[in-house]
Amino acid sequence: MLAVIAKLNVKAGKEEDFEKVMLDLAAAVNNNEPGNHLYQLCKDADGNYVVLELYEDEEAIAAHGASEHFKASGAGFKGLMGGPPEITRMTVVE
């Protein structure tokens, strides 16, 4: 099992719009990707966003990146992001 933490840099004042687009994407991931076990938007007390992701294997991560809903979501994030995400990939210890 593989875990991903994506730290997201959202422009100030764009948080509400970002959350709508991100929550729509999360619903699509959770409903359409059987190899994904968790795709959850989280926000800390300072307003910083991360997405917690859990995948069955490398194939599931590849399927996520190649999915139509993931590709289509890119347009929705235009103008909302203050920079690229910081991605941390890890192996789940079982």
C-alpha positions as CSV (number, residue, x, y, z in Angstrom):
1,M,0.0,0.0,0.0
2,L,1.2,3.5,-0.9
3,A,0.4,6.8,0.8
4,V,0.6,10.3,-0.7
5,I,0.4,13.7,1.1
6,A,-0.1,16.6,-1.3
7,K,0.4,20.0,0.3
8,L,-1.6,22.5,-1.7
9,N,-0.8,26.2,-2.0
10,V,-4.1,28.1,-2.5
11,K,-4.2,31.8,-3.3
12,A,-5.5,34.0,-0.5
13,G,-9.2,34.8,-1.0
14,K,-9.7,31.8,-3.3
15,E,-10.3,29.2,-0.5
16,E,-14.0,28.8,-1.0
17,D,-13.7,28.3,-4.8
18,F,-10.8,25.9,-4.3
19,E,-12.7,23.8,-1.8
20,K,-15.6,23.4,-4.2
21,V,-13.4,22.2,-7.0
22,M,-11.3,20.0,-4.7
23,L,-14.3,18.4,-3.0
24,D,-15.9,17.6,-6.5
25,L,-12.6,15.9,-7.5
26,A,-12.4,14.0,-4.2
27,A,-16.0,12.7,-4.8
28,A,-15.1,11.6,-8.3
29,V,-11.9,9.8,-7.0
30,N,-13.7,8.1,-4.2
31,N,-16.6,6.9,-6.5
32,N,-14.5,5.8,-9.5
33,E,-11.1,4.6,-8.4
34,P,-11.2,1.1,-6.8
35,G,-7.5,1.2,-6.2
36,N,-7.8,4.3,-4.1
37,H,-8.7,3.8,-0.4
38,L,-8.6,7.4,0.8
39,Y,-8.6,10.7,-1.0
40,Q,-9.5,13.4,1.6
41,L,-9.0,17.1,1.7
42,C,-7.9,18.4,5.1
43,K,-7.2,21.9,6.4
44,D,-5.1,22.8,9.5
45,A,-5.8,25.6,12.0
46,D,-3.7,28.0,9.9
47,G,-5.7,27.4,6.8
48,N,-3.1,25.2,5.0
49,Y,-4.6,22.5,2.8
50,V,-3.4,18.9,2.3
51,V,-4.9,15.9,0.5
52,L,-4.3,12.6,2.2
53,E,-4.2,9.8,-0.3
54,L,-4.0,6.0,0.0
55,Y,-3.5,3.7,-2.9
56,E,-3.4,-0.1,-3.3
57,D,-0.2,0.0,-5.5
58,E,1.7,1.9,-8.2
59,E,-0.9,1.0,-10.8
60,A,-3.6,2.7,-8.7
61,I,-1.5,5.8,-8.5
62,A,-1.0,5.8,-12.3
63,A,-4.8,5.2,-12.9
64,H,-5.5,8.2,-10.7
65,G,-3.2,10.5,-12.7
66,A,-4.6,9.2,-16.0
67,S,-8.3,9.3,-15.0
68,E,-10.6,11.6,-17.0
69,H,-12.0,13.3,-13.8
70,F,-8.4,14.1,-12.6
71,K,-7.5,15.6,-16.0
72,A,-10.7,17.5,-16.3
73,S,-10.3,19.0,-12.8
74,G,-7.2,21.0,-13.9
75,A,-9.3,23.7,-15.6
76,G,-11.3,24.2,-12.3
77,F,-8.1,25.0,-10.4
78,K,-6.9,27.7,-12.8
79,G,-6.4,31.0,-11.0
80,L,-6.9,29.3,-7.5
81,M,-3.4,28.0,-6.9
82,G,-0.4,30.0,-5.6
83,G,2.1,27.4,-6.8
84,P,2.6,23.7,-7.5
85,P,1.7,21.1,-4.9
86,E,4.4,19.6,-2.6
87,I,4.0,15.8,-3.0
88,T,5.3,13.3,-0.5
89,R,5.1,9.6,-1.4
90,M,5.5,6.9,1.3
91,T,5.1,3.2,1.7
92,V,2.6,2.1,4.3
93,V,4.1,0.1,7.2
94,E,1.9,-2.9,7.8
